[in-house]
């Protein structure tokens, strides 16, 4: 073994990617609330939260900082990660944001303190536009994914989130009740065009965005993670300039723009890095959030 190979083996600490261009605070910052996106942010590439990250967030909660999971996932799909953080028993861990801002949960009272739905008429129109392109769609109950046709994306979503999957015969009629969000999964190239056309057609009636390249989401109007955090911060008497948010993708944009101490992951989209006040040194798979919290938040 060569000497440089031996030294490389000894140094197993994560390396900062120079191309990531981290933007870091000049000194310690003092957030009063910390909002955390799940996929590609709080979760590593194995869809888990590391021990180091749990420890850093528990220490932040002990400092009096609210720790709020802020995810596109449905309410029941958040619960395993709430339990993993182990702060819900404290006032600082009491709240969570689900469905990309369509629901805010009070975990103590086991109820939604804020909820919004896309109207049934809008969902039926979105489904028709998707069907014209040969794309499926799905909506969410508290613990169930509902779809009109069986497809690989919906099954994958069910497996990843642990939610049940139910196929509905008359899906148009089912949609008329209205739901917090609809996902249209498919080829990113097709979704990009659909996003543009649907956003124009449904302007003022729904928010239409691409959260991941293969997921187009239809959300209630004036709805997003940032808007949900504004509601929650108002309830808690916290100024948005004192709110910190960690995210990486398009469905995180509103909270990265609205929170004064926003942080994009170094593995995040370039557009989100520009929107955020800061960028982490390390990726989601290298404890990027824990490193940032340890260095710039904890006393």
N, C-alpha and C positions, 0 to 999 in steps of 0.2 A: 504494500500500500504506500502511495506517495504521501509526503508530508502534508501537502496542501489538501489531499483527500482526507487525511486524518483530522486536520483542523476543521474542515467543512463538516465532518461527522460530529465533532464535539459541539459545534455551534449550531444548535437546533432551533434557536429563536427565530420567529418570523421576520422576514426581510421586508423593509418598506419598498414598495414599488415606486421608483422615481417618476414613472409616467403617471402615477395617480395624482400627483401634485396636491398634497394635503394642504388645507387652509386651517390653521390652528389659532386658538386664542393667544393673545399676547400675555395673558395672566389667567389666574383662576376665575371662573365664572360662577354665578350663584343662581341657578334655576330654581323655581318654586314647584315646577311640574316638569316631568320628563315623559314624553310620548314615544312609544317604541313600535315601529313597524315590525312585523314578524319575518316574512320570507325575504331572504337575502339581506337582512339587517340584524335583528335579534337572533334569528336562527342560523346555525352554521349549515354547511352543505349536506349534513346528515339530518337536517330538520330538527336539531336539538339545541338546547341552551346550555352552554358550557358551565362548569362549576365556577370558573373565574367570573363569568358574566353574572351569574346568580349572586355571588358574593359582593360584587361591586354595586349591584342594584339594591341589595339588602342594606348595604352601608349607606347608600344615598337615601333610602327610605328612613333609616335611623337618623339622618340629618334633617328630616322633616320634608323631604322632596316627594311629591306625589309621583308614583310610578304607574303609568297608564299604558297598557298594551293597546295599540291603535292599528287595527288590521282590517283587511278586506274580508276576512273569514266571518262566517256566521257565528252568532253568540255561543252556541254549544261547542263549536270547534276551537274556541279560545280557552276553554276551561282547563285542558291539560297543561297549557303553558302558564296560566294563572297559578295553578297548583305548584308548578315547578319553581316559579319565582318565590313563592312562600312569603308574600307580603300582604295578601288579601286580608289577613287578620288585623292589620294596622289600618288606621285612617288613611295613611299614605298609599295603600294598595287597594282601596275600596272600589275604584272605578275602572272600566274598560270600554273601549270604543270598538264596535263591530261593524261589519258590512260596509266598509269604507265611509263611515260616518253616518250611516242610516240609523244606527242604534247606539245609545250610550247606556251601559249597564251599571246599576248599583249592586255590587256583588254581595253586600251585607243584606240588603232587602230583597235580593233575588228578583229584581224587576228592571224594566227599562224605564229610565227617567226621561229619555228622549227617543222618539222613533219617527221615521218618515217612510212613505211608500211611493213607488211609481204607480200611477193609475193603471187600471186594467186595460183601458183603451190604448194607452201608449205601449204597454207590453205586447198587446196583440199586433199592433202595427210594426213593432220592432221584430217580432217573431216572423211576420210575413216577409219583411225585407231580408231577414237571414235565410229563410226558406227559399227565396228566389235565387240565392247563391249556393244552395245546397248545404247550408250550415245549420246545425242543431242549436238549441238554446236550453237554458235551465234557470230555475229560480230556487229560492231557499226558504224552508221553514226553520223552526228552532233547532231541529236536529236531523232534518231530511233534505236531500237534494231532489227536486222534482224535474223531470224531463219528459218531453213528448216522444223522443226516439232514443233508442239505445246507441251509445257512441263511446269511442275510446276515451275522449277527454272527460266526459262526465264520470265514467268509471274510475279514471285516474284521480279525479277530484275527490270522489267518495273514499277511495283508498287512502289518499294523503290526509284528508281531514278527519277520517273516522266517522263521517256522517252516513246515514242510510241513504240508499238510492231507490226512488220509486218512479216507475214509468206511468204516465197518465194518458188515458185514451183520448179524451176530448180536451186537449191541452189549451185550446183557445178559450173555452168556457172556464177552465181552471184558472187561467191568467186574469180573468176579469175581476177577481177579488183584489188584485193589486199586491205587490210584493216589494220588499226593501231593495232588491236589486235583481237584475237579470244578467247572466253571463252568456255571451255568444262565443264559443271556442272555435278555433280553426286556424287555417294557414295565415300567417302574419301578413302576407302580401294581399290576400283577399280582405282581411279585417281592416287594413289601413284605408282602403277605399270605402268600405262600409261605414267605418267610423266617421269619415268626412261627410258622407251623404246623410247618415242618421242624425248627426249633430245638427245639421242644417234643418232637416225635416222636423226634428223634435225640439228645436230651440225654444227655451222657456218652459218646456214641459218635462225635460229630463236632462241630466248630465250624461254625456256619452264619451267614454274615455277608454284607452287601452292600458290596462294595468300591467300586464305582461305581454310579450309579443304575440302570444297565442290566445289571449283573453281580452275580448271587448266587453265592457261593462255598461249597463244602462242603469243609472241611479236617479233618485228623486231630484227635482230641480233645486238649485241652491244648496246642494249637498256635497260634502266631502269631509275628509279627515280634519282639515283646517277649520271648517265651519263647526264641526262637532266639538273641537277643542275650544273654540270661542265660546260656545254654549257652556261647556264644563268649567272653563276658567271664570266665566261670569258668575256661575253658581258658587264657585269657591273663593271669589274675590281676588283672583290672580290676574295681573296685567299680562297680556300676550307677549309683551317684551321680555317677561321673565319665564316664558315657557320654552322648553327645549324639545326638539323633535328629531328623531333619527329615522331616515328613510333612504330609499334608493331608486324608486321608480315613479312612473307617471301618476299613479294613484296616491303618491305621497306629496305631490307638488303643492297642493293647497296648504298643507301644514308646514312645509318647508318655507313657503312664502310668508305665511301669517305668524309663525312663531319667531320671536326675536333672536332666539339662540338655536336656530335650526342647524342640523348636522347631516350631511350626505355621507353615505358609506363610500369608501374609496373604490369599491366595486360597483358603485351606482352609475346611472346614466349621466353623461356629460351635461345634459340640460339640467338635471337635478343638482349637480355640483355647482353650476352657475347660480341656481336659485337659492342655495343654502348659504348661511353665514360662514359655515365651517365644513371641512371635509376630513374624515378620519385618516389616521396614518395607515391603518390596517383594514383588511377586508372583513366581511362577516365570518369567514372561515378561520380568521386569525384573531378572534376576540377584539374586533375593532371597536365595539361599543365599550367593552370593559376597559380597554387601554385609554380611550378618551375620558371616560368617567374618572378613572384612577388619577390621570394626569391633570385634568382641568376642572373637576367638580368636587371631589372628596377633599375634606379638610385634612 
